[in-house]
Amino acid sequence: MLLPSAAARLPDEAPAAWAFVSLDGTLSTLHCEEPYRRRGIARAVATRVMRDFGARFDGGGGWCAADVTVGNLQSQGLLESLGGRLAWRMSW
């Protein structure tokens, strides 16, 4: 409940896609239900949550970051389509 979020909802109010911004301002969660993928919904939700909430952590510079698992090629592709690029890798 503390994390900023955005969602795309169906007419019955069920979420089709959702995203959360972590406490450090990174896009930490992005999910789109299978029947609604490849329609631009996840892209719209990611754009909305990063624009509305991610930028407030960077001092207004317009930068955002996302946490993406190395093997998650779909998320990597979506973020690249938004102008994202790989900046570093971290493991623990």
C-alpha positions in Angstrom: 0.0 0.0 0.0 3.0 2.3 0.4 4.4 1.9 -3.0 3.2 4.2 -5.8 1.4 2.3 -8.5 -0.7 2.4 -11.6 -3.1 -0.1 -13.2 -5.2 -0.7 -16.3 -8.6 -2.1 -15.3 -11.2 -4.0 -17.3 -14.8 -2.8 -17.4 -15.5 -5.2 -14.4 -12.7 -3.4 -12.4 -10.4 -6.4 -12.6 -6.8 -5.3 -13.3 -5.4 -6.2 -16.7 -1.9 -4.8 -16.0 -0.2 -3.1 -13.1 3.1 -1.6 -12.1 4.8 -0.5 -8.8 7.6 2.0 -8.2 9.9 0.9 -5.4 10.8 3.1 -2.4 14.0 4.0 -4.3 12.1 5.2 -7.3 12.8 2.3 -9.6 10.2 0.4 -11.6 10.2 -2.7 -9.5 7.0 -4.6 -10.7 5.3 -4.6 -14.1 2.8 -7.3 -14.9 0.2 -7.8 -17.7 -2.3 -10.7 -17.6 -1.7 -13.1 -20.5 -4.9 -12.3 -22.6 -4.0 -8.6 -22.7 -0.3 -8.9 -23.7 1.1 -7.4 -26.9 -1.6 -4.7 -27.0 0.4 -1.8 -25.5 -1.3 -2.0 -22.1 1.9 -2.8 -20.1 3.7 -0.1 -22.0 1.0 2.5 -21.1 1.0 1.4 -17.5 4.8 1.5 -17.2 5.0 4.9 -18.9 2.3 6.3 -16.5 3.8 5.0 -13.3 7.4 6.1 -14.2 6.3 9.5 -15.4 4.0 10.1 -12.4 6.1 8.6 -9.6 9.6 7.6 -10.8 10.7 11.1 -11.8 10.0 12.5 -8.4 13.0 10.6 -7.0 15.5 11.9 -9.5 15.2 15.6 -8.7 13.2 16.4 -11.8 15.9 15.3 -14.3 13.5 12.9 -16.1 15.6 9.8 -15.4 14.0 6.5 -14.3 15.4 3.0 -13.7 13.9 -0.4 -13.7 14.8 -3.7 -12.0 14.6 -6.5 -14.6 15.7 -10.1 -14.2 18.4 -11.1 -16.7 16.3 -13.8 -18.3 13.1 -11.6 -18.7 13.5 -10.8 -22.3 9.9 -9.5 -22.7 10.4 -6.9 -20.0 13.8 -5.9 -21.4 12.2 -5.4 -24.8 9.4 -3.4 -23.5 11.7 -1.1 -21.6 14.0 -0.8 -24.6 11.0 0.3 -26.6 10.5 3.1 -24.1 14.1 4.3 -24.7 15.7 2.3 -21.8 19.1 0.8 -22.0 21.1 -1.5 -19.9 23.3 0.5 -17.6 24.5 -2.1 -15.1 24.1 -5.6 -13.9 23.8 -6.6 -10.3 23.7 -10.0 -8.6 23.7 -11.1 -5.0 
